[in-house]
Amino acid sequence: MGSQAPHERRKLDLGGARGLSPADGAAQSEQRLGLPCFHAGQRVQGMFGCVACQFQIRNREALPTCPMCGELVWAYLDDGPRPVPEGESAPAAAAGKTPPAVVEENVKLDEPTGPVTVEENVKLEP
């Protein structure tokens, strides 16, 4: 009569998500949820929630498929910086971050509105 998968999985399968790799699914979920997302098989530790049924696990090894609905993508629920899966380098995980500011000395500033004044020992709180 129909698929034995939960409603969320059937909707995802019928929506044209076939052929989507687990890594692509995690990337799409991350954009949609605003949380770091990982896929089954990645070795990462922490608290995770299934993106389809919200089943939660505390993971210490490779992420499994969700035991409740069979989903492959997990959202990272702990606070703090995005964890780096075992076997991946930190720069690859931080590819979306902005580069650090460049410090330059002896740079002449244009003064269209007037001179710049510097005050020391100014209290910001009353």
N, CA, C and O atoms as CSV, one atom per row, in Angstrom:
chain,resi,resn,atom,element,x,y,z
A,1,MET,N,N,0.816,-1.183,0.000
A,1,MET,CA,C,0.000,0.000,0.000
A,1,MET,C,C,0.859,1.244,0.000
A,1,MET,O,O,0.590,2.166,-0.771
A,2,GLY,N,N,1.877,1.306,0.832
A,2,GLY,CA,C,2.725,2.488,0.884
A,2,GLY,C,C,4.044,2.142,1.540
A,2,GLY,O,O,4.296,0.997,1.914
A,3,SER,N,N,4.845,3.118,1.665
A,3,SER,CA,C,6.145,2.926,2.285
A,3,SER,C,C,5.977,2.711,3.780
A,3,SER,O,O,5.080,3.289,4.395
A,4,GLN,N,N,6.828,1.889,4.365
A,4,GLN,CA,C,6.807,1.654,5.799
A,4,GLN,C,C,7.572,2.738,6.553
A,4,GLN,O,O,7.579,2.735,7.784
A,5,ALA,N,N,8.210,3.657,5.849
A,5,ALA,CA,C,8.971,4.729,6.487
A,5,ALA,C,C,8.019,5.728,7.125
A,5,ALA,O,O,6.896,5.907,6.655
A,6,PRO,N,N,8.468,6.388,8.207
A,6,PRO,CA,C,7.628,7.424,8.812
A,6,PRO,C,C,7.288,8.510,7.803
A,6,PRO,O,O,7.941,8.643,6.768
A,7,HIS,N,N,6.259,9.280,8.120
A,7,HIS,CA,C,5.750,10.323,7.226
A,7,HIS,C,C,6.851,11.266,6.754
A,7,HIS,O,O,6.902,11.625,5.578
A,8,GLU,N,N,7.745,11.675,7.683
A,8,GLU,CA,C,8.794,12.612,7.314
A,8,GLU,C,C,9.703,12.035,6.239
A,8,GLU,O,O,10.096,12.745,5.313
A,9,ARG,N,N,10.040,10.757,6.350
A,9,ARG,CA,C,10.915,10.120,5.374
A,9,ARG,C,C,10.203,9.956,4.034
A,9,ARG,O,O,10.803,10.173,2.982
A,10,ARG,N,N,8.915,9.572,4.067
A,10,ARG,CA,C,8.186,9.417,2.813
A,10,ARG,C,C,8.122,10.744,2.080
A,10,ARG,O,O,8.326,10.795,0.868
A,11,LYS,N,N,7.838,11.828,2.809
A,11,LYS,CA,C,7.745,13.147,2.192
A,11,LYS,C,C,9.096,13.540,1.589
A,11,LYS,O,O,9.150,14.106,0.497
A,12,LEU,N,N,10.183,13.239,2.303
A,12,LEU,CA,C,11.515,13.560,1.809
A,12,LEU,C,C,11.818,12.737,0.553
A,12,LEU,O,O,12.353,13.268,-0.420
A,13,ASP,N,N,11.480,11.452,0.570
A,13,ASP,CA,C,11.743,10.593,-0.581
A,13,ASP,C,C,10.917,11.023,-1.796
A,13,ASP,O,O,11.414,11.007,-2.922
A,14,LEU,N,N,9.666,11.406,-1.573
A,14,LEU,CA,C,8.813,11.797,-2.689
A,14,LEU,C,C,9.154,13.187,-3.203
A,14,LEU,O,O,8.775,13.546,-4.318
A,15,GLY,N,N,9.867,13.974,-2.400
A,15,GLY,CA,C,10.196,15.333,-2.784
A,15,GLY,C,C,11.370,15.435,-3.723
A,15,GLY,O,O,11.816,16.547,-4.004
A,16,GLY,N,N,11.892,14.340,-4.221
A,16,GLY,CA,C,12.981,14.391,-5.179
A,16,GLY,C,C,14.352,14.357,-4.529
A,16,GLY,O,O,15.336,14.753,-5.155
A,17,ALA,N,N,14.443,13.895,-3.295
A,17,ALA,CA,C,15.720,13.868,-2.594
A,17,ALA,C,C,16.512,12.600,-2.920
A,17,ALA,O,O,17.588,12.382,-2.363
A,18,ARG,N,N,16.001,11.787,-3.797
A,18,ARG,CA,C,16.737,10.579,-4.171
A,18,ARG,C,C,18.034,10.964,-4.842
A,18,ARG,O,O,18.084,11.913,-5.624
A,19,GLY,N,N,19.081,10.223,-4.534
A,19,GLY,CA,C,20.372,10.521,-5.118
A,19,GLY,C,C,21.147,11.563,-4.333
A,19,GLY,O,O,22.279,11.887,-4.693
A,20,LEU,N,N,20.564,12.094,-3.270
A,20,LEU,CA,C,21.230,13.082,-2.429
A,20,LEU,C,C,22.184,12.348,-1.502
A,20,LEU,O,O,21.769,11.434,-0.789
A,21,SER,N,N,23.456,12.733,-1.500
A,21,SER,CA,C,24.422,12.069,-0.630
A,21,SER,C,C,24.171,12.474,0.813
A,21,SER,O,O,23.582,13.527,1.058
A,22,PRO,N,N,24.609,11.657,1.785
A,22,PRO,CA,C,24.448,12.030,3.191
A,22,PRO,C,C,25.115,13.364,3.515
A,22,PRO,O,O,24.579,14.144,4.301
A,23,ALA,N,N,26.280,13.639,2.918
A,23,ALA,CA,C,26.968,14.907,3.173
A,23,ALA,C,C,26.151,16.083,2.643
A,23,ALA,O,O,26.075,17.124,3.296
A,24,ASP,N,N,25.535,15.929,1.460
A,24,ASP,CA,C,24.687,16.990,0.905
A,24,ASP,C,C,23.434,17.185,1.758
A,24,ASP,O,O,22.990,18.313,1.972
A,25,GLY,N,N,22.870,16.082,2.241
A,25,GLY,CA,C,21.701,16.170,3.113
A,25,GLY,C,C,22.025,16.898,4.406
A,25,GLY,O,O,21.221,17.693,4.893
A,26,ALA,N,N,23.209,16.630,4.969
A,26,ALA,CA,C,23.628,17.317,6.193
A,26,ALA,C,C,23.828,18.806,5.918
A,26,ALA,O,O,23.455,19.640,6.744
A,27,ALA,N,N,24.410,19.148,4.772
A,27,ALA,CA,C,24.633,20.557,4.426
A,27,ALA,C,C,23.306,21.285,4.246
A,27,ALA,O,O,23.157,22.416,4.710
A,28,GLN,N,N,22.346,20.659,3.583
A,28,GLN,CA,C,21.038,21.282,3.401
A,28,GLN,C,C,20.314,21.447,4.733
A,28,GLN,O,O,19.677,22.473,4.969
A,29,SER,N,N,20.407,20.443,5.604
A,29,SER,CA,C,19.769,20.527,6.917
A,29,SER,C,C,20.406,21.626,7.753
A,29,SER,O,O,19.718,22.328,8.495
A,30,GLU,N,N,21.718,21.774,7.632
A,30,GLU,CA,C,22.423,22.812,8.382
A,30,GLU,C,C,21.942,24.200,7.960
A,30,GLU,O,O,21.743,25.069,8.808
A,31,GLN,N,N,21.757,24.409,6.671
A,31,GLN,CA,C,21.251,25.694,6.193
A,31,GLN,C,C,19.823,25.934,6.677
A,31,GLN,O,O,19.471,27.047,7.069
A,32,ARG,N,N,19.015,24.896,6.647
A,32,ARG,CA,C,17.605,25.019,7.028
A,32,ARG,C,C,17.436,25.240,8.527
A,32,ARG,O,O,16.604,26.048,8.941
A,33,LEU,N,N,18.221,24.526,9.351
A,33,LEU,CA,C,18.052,24.579,10.797
A,33,LEU,C,C,18.926,25.613,11.495
A,33,LEU,O,O,18.593,26.075,12.586
A,34,GLY,N,N,20.041,25.976,10.870
A,34,GLY,CA,C,20.967,26.894,11.521
A,34,GLY,C,C,21.789,26.229,12.608
A,34,GLY,O,O,22.368,26.913,13.452
A,35,LEU,N,N,21.850,24.916,12.601
A,35,LEU,CA,C,22.636,24.137,13.560
A,35,LEU,C,C,23.665,23.313,12.799
A,35,LEU,O,O,23.420,22.933,11.654
A,36,PRO,N,N,24.818,23.029,13.416
A,36,PRO,CA,C,25.767,22.131,12.755
A,36,PRO,C,C,25.116,20.757,12.570
A,36,PRO,O,O,24.550,20.206,13.513
A,37,CYS,N,N,25.195,20.217,11.377
A,37,CYS,CA,C,24.598,18.901,11.095
A,37,CYS,C,C,25.663,17.948,10.569
A,37,CYS,O,O,26.597,18.354,9.877
A,38,PHE,N,N,25.506,16.691,10.906
A,38,PHE,CA,C,26.434,15.637,10.512
A,38,PHE,C,C,25.623,14.452,10.024
A,38,PHE,O,O,24.421,14.368,10.274
A,39,HIS,N,N,26.280,13.539,9.330
A,39,HIS,CA,C,25.561,12.378,8.797
A,39,HIS,C,C,26.079,11.092,9.407
A,39,HIS,O,O,27.170,11.050,9.976
A,40,ALA,N,N,25.292,10.056,9.281
A,40,ALA,CA,C,25.643,8.745,9.819
A,40,ALA,C,C,26.996,8.308,9.264
A,40,ALA,O,O,27.284,8.461,8.077
A,41,GLY,N,N,27.814,7.762,10.159
A,41,GLY,CA,C,29.136,7.292,9.770
A,41,GLY,C,C,30.242,8.253,10.185
A,41,GLY,O,O,31.393,7.839,10.319
A,42,GLN,N,N,29.921,9.522,10.391
A,42,GLN,CA,C,30.953,10.458,10.835
A,42,GLN,C,C,31.232,10.211,12.313
A,42,GLN,O,O,30.313,9.999,13.104
A,43,ARG,N,N,32.512,10.240,12.673
A,43,ARG,CA,C,32.919,10.017,14.060
A,43,ARG,C,C,33.019,11.368,14.760
A,43,ARG,O,O,34.000,12.095,14.604
A,44,VAL,N,N,31.988,11.686,15.533
A,44,VAL,CA,C,31.926,12.954,16.248
A,44,VAL,C,C,31.179,12.731,17.564
A,44,VAL,O,O,30.198,11.989,17.621
A,45,GLN,N,N,31.662,13.386,18.616
A,45,GLN,CA,C,31.072,13.197,19.936
A,45,GLN,C,C,30.171,14.368,20.306
A,45,GLN,O,O,30.402,15.497,19.874
A,46,GLY,N,N,29.140,14.095,21.110
A,46,GLY,CA,C,28.265,15.143,21.614
A,46,GLY,C,C,26.825,14.698,21.643
A,46,GLY,O,O,26.507,13.525,21.448
A,47,MET,N,N,25.951,15.674,21.896
A,47,MET,CA,C,24.507,15.437,21.932
A,47,MET,C,C,23.932,15.777,20.565
A,47,MET,O,O,24.183,16.858,20.033
A,48,PHE,N,N,23.160,14.857,19.999
A,48,PHE,CA,C,22.615,15.018,18.656
A,48,PHE,C,C,21.120,14.736,18.650
A,48,PHE,O,O,20.621,13.949,19.455
A,49,GLY,N,N,20.415,15.385,17.737
A,49,GLY,CA,C,19.000,15.139,17.528
A,49,GLY,C,C,18.747,14.799,16.072
A,49,GLY,O,O,19.304,15.433,15.176
A,50,CYS,N,N,17.915,13.811,15.836
A,50,CYS,CA,C,17.548,13.431,14.470
A,50,CYS,C,C,16.793,14.589,13.831
A,50,CYS,O,O,15.898,15.159,14.456
A,51,VAL,N,N,17.136,14.944,12.602
A,51,VAL,CA,C,16.476,16.069,11.941
A,51,VAL,C,C,15.065,15.726,11.478
A,51,VAL,O,O,14.293,16.630,11.160
A,52,ALA,N,N,14.707,14.439,11.431
A,52,ALA,CA,C,13.371,14.057,10.981
A,52,ALA,C,C,12.404,13.849,12.140
A,52,ALA,O,O,11.274,14.335,12.091
A,53,CYS,N,N,12.829,13.132,13.186
A,53,CYS,CA,C,11.893,12.792,14.268
A,53,CYS,C,C,12.296,13.351,15.632
A,53,CYS,O,O,11.589,13.135,16.616
A,54,GLN,N,N,13.416,14.064,15.706
A,54,GLN,CA,C,13.922,14.689,16.924
A,54,GLN,C,C,14.354,13.696,18.005
A,54,GLN,O,O,14.508,14.084,19.163
A,55,PHE,N,N,14.549,12.442,17.657
A,55,PHE,CA,C,15.106,11.467,18.608
A,55,PHE,C,C,16.503,11.934,18.991
A,55,PHE,O,O,17.286,12.315,18.121
A,56,GLN,N,N,16.829,11.910,20.292
A,56,GLN,CA,C,18.107,12.433,20.751
A,56,GLN,C,C,19.013,11.317,21.266
A,56,GLN,O,O,18.566,10.350,21.884
A,57,ILE,N,N,20.320,11.493,20.980
A,57,ILE,CA,C,21.320,10.534,21.455
A,57,ILE,C,C,22.538,11.301,21.971
A,57,ILE,O,O,22.795,12.430,21.554
A,58,ARG,N,N,23.274,10.678,22.875
A,58,ARG,CA,C,24.595,11.158,23.290
A,58,ARG,C,C,25.574,10.229,22.571
A,58,ARG,O,O,25.649,9.041,22.883
A,59,ASN,N,N,26.316,10.768,21.616
A,59,ASN,CA,C,27.172,9.947,20.760
A,59,ASN,C,C,28.626,10.017,21.183
A,59,ASN,O,O,29.124,11.077,21.563
A,60,ARG,N,N,29.319,8.852,21.113
A,60,ARG,CA,C,30.747,8.792,21.426
A,60,ARG,C,C,31.557,8.186,20.287
A,60,ARG,O,O,32.783,8.293,20.277
A,61,GLU,N,N,30.903,7.566,19.350
A,61,GLU,CA,C,31.578,6.885,18.237
A,61,GLU,C,C,31.055,7.448,16.918
A,61,GLU,O,O,30.714,8.628,16.830
A,62,ALA,N,N,30.995,6.597,15.898
A,62,ALA,CA,C,30.431,7.004,14.610
A,62,ALA,C,C,28.916,7.169,14.761
A,62,ALA,O,O,28.260,6.367,15.425
A,63,LEU,N,N,28.370,8.215,14.139
A,63,LEU,CA,C,26.925,8.437,14.211
A,63,LEU,C,C,26.176,7.295,13.530
A,63,LEU,O,O,26.553,6.881,12.434
A,64,PRO,N,N,25.127,6.782,14.160
A,64,PRO,CA,C,24.340,5.710,13.558
A,64,PRO,C,C,23.213,6.286,12.699
A,64,PRO,O,O,23.033,7.502,12.642
A,65,THR,N,N,22.467,5.422,12.042
A,65,THR,CA,C,21.206,5.862,11.463
A,65,THR,C,C,20.227,5.968,12.627
A,65,THR,O,O,20.396,5.280,13.634
A,66,CYS,N,N,19.231,6.798,12.510
A,66,CYS,CA,C,18.277,6.981,13.601
A,66,CYS,C,C,17.531,5.672,13.864
A,66,CYS,O,O,16.956,5.099,12.939
A,67,PRO,N,N,17.532,5.191,15.110
A,67,PRO,CA,C,16.830,3.931,15.399
A,67,PRO,C,C,15.309,4.059,15.335
A,67,PRO,O,O,14.605,3.052,15.258
A,68,MET,N,N,14.800,5.290,15.367
A,68,MET,CA,C,13.348,5.479,15.326
A,68,MET,C,C,12.800,5.575,13.908
A,68,MET,O,O,11.751,5.005,13.606
A,69,CYS,N,N,13.516,6.305,13.021
A,69,CYS,CA,C,12.942,6.538,11.689
A,69,CYS,C,C,13.889,6.204,10.539
A,69,CYS,O,O,13.468,6.222,9.383
A,70,GLY,N,N,15.160,5.898,10.826
A,70,GLY,CA,C,16.091,5.538,9.768
A,70,GLY,C,C,16.785,6.721,9.108
A,70,GLY,O,O,17.500,6.535,8.123
A,71,GLU,N,N,16.594,7.932,9.623
A,71,GLU,CA,C,17.232,9.131,9.059
A,71,GLU,C,C,18.748,9.028,9.213
A,71,GLU,O,O,19.246,8.417,10.159
A,72,LEU,N,N,19.478,9.633,8.267
A,72,LEU,CA,C,20.936,9.622,8.290
A,72,LEU,C,C,21.539,10.903,8.852
A,72,LEU,O,O,22.714,10.913,9.218
A,73,VAL,N,N,20.763,11.983,8.930
A,73,VAL,CA,C,21.301,13.298,9.296
A,73,VAL,C,C,20.942,13.636,10.742
A,73,VAL,O,O,19.805,13.469,11.184
A,74,TRP,N,N,21.962,14.121,11.461
A,74,TRP,CA,C,21.822,14.485,12.872
A,74,TRP,C,C,22.234,15.939,13.074
A,74,TRP,O,O,23.208,16.394,12.474
A,75,ALA,N,N,21.500,16.674,13.917
A,75,ALA,CA,C,21.841,18.056,14.279
A,75,ALA,C,C,22.583,18.037,15.605
A,75,ALA,O,O,22.185,17.338,16.536
A,76,TYR,N,N,23.665,18.807,15.689
A,76,TYR,CA,C,24.464,18.912,16.913
A,76,TYR,C,C,23.739,19.828,17.884
A,76,TYR,O,O,23.416,20.961,17.527
A,77,LEU,N,N,23.473,19.367,19.111
A,77,LEU,CA,C,22.657,20.115,20.063
A,77,LEU,C,C,23.446,20.735,21.204
A,77,LEU,O,O,22.897,21.556,21.938
A,78,ASP,N,N,24.714,20.375,21.383
A,78,ASP,CA,C,25.512,20.945,22.466
A,78,ASP,C,C,25.895,22.383,22.149
A,78,ASP,O,O,25.917,22.797,20.990
A,79,ASP,N,N,26.199,23.139,23.211
A,79,ASP,CA,C,26.707,24.505,23.048
A,79,ASP,C,C,28.181,24.457,22.700
A,79,ASP,O,O,28.826,23.418,22.845
A,80,GLY,N,N,28.705,25.561,22.248
A,80,GLY,CA,C,30.128,25.645,21.963
A,80,GLY,C,C,30.402,25.604,20.477
A,80,GLY,O,O,29.486,25.612,19.654
A,81,PRO,N,N,31.677,25.561,20.151
A,81,PRO,CA,C,32.048,25.576,18.734
A,81,PRO,C,C,31.656,24.284,18.026
A,81,PRO,O,O,31.446,23.242,18.646
A,82,ARG,N,N,31.569,24.395,16.719
A,82,ARG,CA,C,31.240,23.228,15.893
A,82,ARG,C,C,32.315,22.165,16.063
A,82,ARG,O,O,33.496,22.459,15.879
A,83,PRO,N,N,31.940,20.934,16.411
A,83,PRO,CA,C,32.946,19.887,16.539
A,83,PRO,C,C,33.507,19.488,15.172
A,83,PRO,O,O,32.837,19.613,14.147
A,84,VAL,N,N,34.728,19.013,15.185
A,84,VAL,CA,C,35.367,18.554,13.956
A,84,VAL,C,C,35.322,17.025,13.967
A,84,VAL,O,O,35.882,16.399,14.867
A,85,PRO,N,N,34.662,16.421,12.978
A,85,PRO,CA,C,34.612,14.966,12.932
A,85,PRO,C,C,36.011,14.366,12.851
A,85,PRO,O,O,36.906,14.933,12.224
A,86,GLU,N,N,36.185,13.227,13.485
A,86,GLU,CA,C,37.472,12.532,13.474
A,86,GLU,C,C,37.853,12.216,12.032
A,86,GLU,O,O,37.048,11.694,11.261
A,87,GLY,N,N,39.092,12.541,11.686
A,87,GLY,CA,C,39.571,12.294,10.333
A,87,GLY,C,C,39.458,13.501,9.421
A,87,GLY,O,O,39.974,13.465,8.304
A,88,GLU,N,N,38.798,14.574,9.859
A,88,GLU,CA,C,38.702,15.793,9.066
A,88,GLU,C,C,39.577,16.860,9.702
A,88,GLU,O,O,39.814,16.842,10.910
A,89,SER,N,N,40.053,17.783,8.890
A,89,SER,CA,C,40.888,18.859,9.422
A,89,SER,C,C,40.005,20.031,9.835
A,89,SER,O,O,38.924,20.227,9.278
A,90,ALA,N,N,40.464,20.802,10.804
A,90,ALA,CA,C,39.705,21.934,11.317
A,90,ALA,C,C,39.441,23.001,10.250
A,90,ALA,O,O,38.334,23.538,10.225
A,91,PRO,N,N,40.397,23.347,9.358
A,91,PRO,CA,C,40.097,24.372,8.351
A,91,PRO,C,C,38.951,23.988,7.424
A,91,PRO,O,O,38.213,24.864,6.974
A,92,ALA,N,N,38.785,22.709,7.128
A,92,ALA,CA,C,37.691,22.298,6.254
A,92,ALA,C,C,36.347,22.557,6.921
A,92,ALA,O,O,35.383,22.922,6.248
A,93,ALA,N,N,36.275,22.373,8.237
A,93,ALA,CA,C,35.023,22.604,8.948
A,93,ALA,C,C,34.750,24.087,9.111
A,93,ALA,O,O,33.594,24.486,9.249
A,94,ALA,N,N,35.794,24.917,9.097
A,94,ALA,CA,C,35.630,26.357,9.318
A,94,ALA,C,C,35.719,27.141,8.015
A,94,ALA,O,O,36.105,28.310,8.026
A,95,ALA,N,N,35.370,26.523,6.901
A,95,ALA,CA,C,35.528,27.172,5.601
A,95,ALA,C,C,34.651,28.407,5.457
A,95,ALA,O,O,35.004,29.318,4.708
A,96,GLY,N,N,33.525,28.463,6.148
A,96,GLY,CA,C,32.633,29.594,6.011
A,96,GLY,C,C,32.992,30.790,6.874
A,96,GLY,O,O,32.327,31.822,6.792
A,97,LYS,N,N,34.013,30.681,7.689
A,97,LYS,CA,C,34.368,31.777,8.582
A,97,LYS,C,C,35.169,32.845,7.850
A,97,LYS,O,O,35.856,32.564,6.868
A,98,THR,N,N,35.067,34.065,8.341
A,98,THR,CA,C,35.796,35.174,7.742
A,98,THR,C,C,37.251,35.128,8.175
A,98,THR,O,O,37.549,34.678,9.281
A,99,PRO,N,N,38.159,35.581,7.329
A,99,PRO,CA,C,39.573,35.577,7.707
A,99,PRO,C,C,39.830,36.605,8.801
A,99,PRO,O,O,39.054,37.549,8.947
A,100,PRO,N,N,40.899,36.442,9.569
A,100,PRO,CA,C,41.187,37.407,10.633
A,100,PRO,C,C,41.495,38.774,10.054
A,100,PRO,O,O,41.916,38.900,8.904
A,101,ALA,N,N,41.276,39.804,10.874
A,101,ALA,CA,C,41.507,41.186,10.443
A,101,ALA,C,C,42.997,41.422,10.200
A,101,ALA,O,O,43.849,40.846,10.876
A,102,VAL,N,N,43.289,42.269,9.235
A,102,VAL,CA,C,44.672,42.620,8.910
A,102,VAL,C,C,45.018,43.908,9.652
A,102,VAL,O,O,44.270,44.884,9.603
A,103,VAL,N,N,46.160,43.899,10.338
A,103,VAL,CA,C,46.609,45.071,11.074
A,103,VAL,C,C,47.703,45.757,10.266
A,103,VAL,O,O,48.697,45.136,9.889
A,104,GLU,N,N,47.506,47.039,10.008
A,104,GLU,CA,C,48.493,47.816,9.260
A,104,GLU,C,C,48.905,49.022,10.087
A,104,GLU,O,O,48.086,49.604,10.798
A,105,GLU,N,N,50.162,49.393,9.996
A,105,GLU,CA,C,50.656,50.561,10.714
A,105,GLU,C,C,50.944,51.696,9.729
A,105,GLU,O,O,51.166,51.462,8.541
A,106,ASN,N,N,50.936,52.933,10.247
A,106,ASN,CA,C,51.246,54.127,9.466
A,106,ASN,C,C,50.318,54.307,8.269
A,106,ASN,O,O,50.763,54.669,7.180
A,107,VAL,N,N,49.042,54.055,8.473
A,107,VAL,CA,C,48.057,54.234,7.412
A,107,VAL,C,C,47.439,55.614,7.575
A,107,VAL,O,O,46.968,55.960,8.658
A,108,LYS,N,N,47.438,56.405,6.506
A,108,LYS,CA,C,46.872,57.746,6.560
A,108,LYS,C,C,45.364,57.655,6.364
A,108,LYS,O,O,44.873,57.072,5.397
A,109,LEU,N,N,44.647,58.250,7.314
A,109,LEU,CA,C,43.193,58.266,7.241
A,109,LEU,C,C,42.733,59.582,6.649
A,109,LEU,O,O,43.235,60.643,7.021
A,110,ASP,N,N,41.793,59.522,5.739
A,110,ASP,CA,C,41.206,60.746,5.210
A,110,ASP,C,C,40.328,61.360,6.296
A,110,ASP,O,O,39.657,60.638,7.034
A,111,GLU,N,N,40.327,62.660,6.394
A,111,GLU,CA,C,39.571,63.339,7.432
A,111,GLU,C,C,38.507,64.240,6.806
A,111,GLU,O,O,38.641,65.463,6.841
A,112,PRO,N,N,37.444,63.649,6.228
A,112,PRO,CA,C,36.434,64.474,5.580
A,112,PRO,C,C,35.564,65.252,6.573
A,112,PRO,O,O,35.050,66.315,6.225
A,113,THR,N,N,35.390,64.755,7.780
A,113,THR,CA,C,34.502,65.416,8.741
A,113,THR,C,C,35.268,66.167,9.823
A,113,THR,O,O,34.643,66.819,10.661
A,114,GLY,N,N,36.543,66.103,9.836
A,114,GLY,CA,C,37.315,66.791,10.870
A,114,GLY,C,C,38.368,65.869,11.451
A,114,GLY,O,O,38.447,64.696,11.086
A,115,PRO,N,N,39.168,66.394,12.344
A,115,PRO,CA,C,40.256,65.599,12.910
A,115,PRO,C,C,39.733,64.534,13.872
A,115,PRO,O,O,38.644,64.656,14.433
A,116,VAL,N,N,40.529,63.504,14.041
A,116,VAL,CA,C,40.207,62.417,14.955
A,116,VAL,C,C,40.882,62.721,16.284
A,116,VAL,O,O,42.073,63.029,16.324
A,117,THR,N,N,40.120,62.633,17.378
A,117,THR,CA,C,40.702,62.860,18.695
A,117,THR,C,C,40.719,61.558,19.465
A,117,THR,O,O,39.801,60.745,19.355
A,118,VAL,N,N,41.758,61.368,20.238
A,118,VAL,CA,C,41.913,60.173,21.055
A,118,VAL,C,C,41.905,60.605,22.502
A,118,VAL,O,O,42.675,61.480,22.898
A,119,GLU,N,N,41.032,59.995,23.299
A,119,GLU,CA,C,40.964,60.298,24.723
A,119,GLU,C,C,41.302,59.034,25.497
A,119,GLU,O,O,40.840,57.944,25.160
A,120,GLU,N,N,42.097,59.189,26.517
A,120,GLU,CA,C,42.477,58.049,27.356
A,120,GLU,C,C,41.759,58.137,28.682
A,120,GLU,O,O,41.308,59.210,29.085
A,121,ASN,N,N,41.653,57.005,29.363
A,121,ASN,CA,C,41.034,56.896,30.697
A,121,ASN,C,C,39.591,57.403,30.707
A,121,ASN,O,O,39.192,58.112,31.631
A,122,VAL,N,N,38.816,57.049,29.699
A,122,VAL,CA,C,37.414,57.451,29.636
A,122,VAL,C,C,36.582,56.343,30.271
A,122,VAL,O,O,36.720,55.177,29.902
A,123,LYS,N,N,35.716,56.699,31.226
A,123,LYS,CA,C,34.826,55.733,31.869
A,123,LYS,C,C,33.552,55.603,31.039
A,123,LYS,O,O,32.914,56.605,30.715
A,124,LEU,N,N,33.188,54.384,30.700
A,124,LEU,CA,C,31.986,54.170,29.913
A,124,LEU,C,C,30.758,53.949,30.796
A,124,LEU,O,O,29.628,54.143,30.348
A,125,GLU,N,N,30.974,53.550,32.029
A,125,GLU,CA,C,29.858,53.330,32.957
A,125,GLU,C,C,29.810,54.476,33.952
A,125,GLU,O,O,30.854,54.975,34.370
A,126,PRO,N,N,28.596,54.907,34.342
A,126,PRO,CA,C,28.489,56.031,35.300
A,126,PRO,C,C,28.933,55.653,36.700
A,126,PRO,O,O,28.899,56.487,37.605
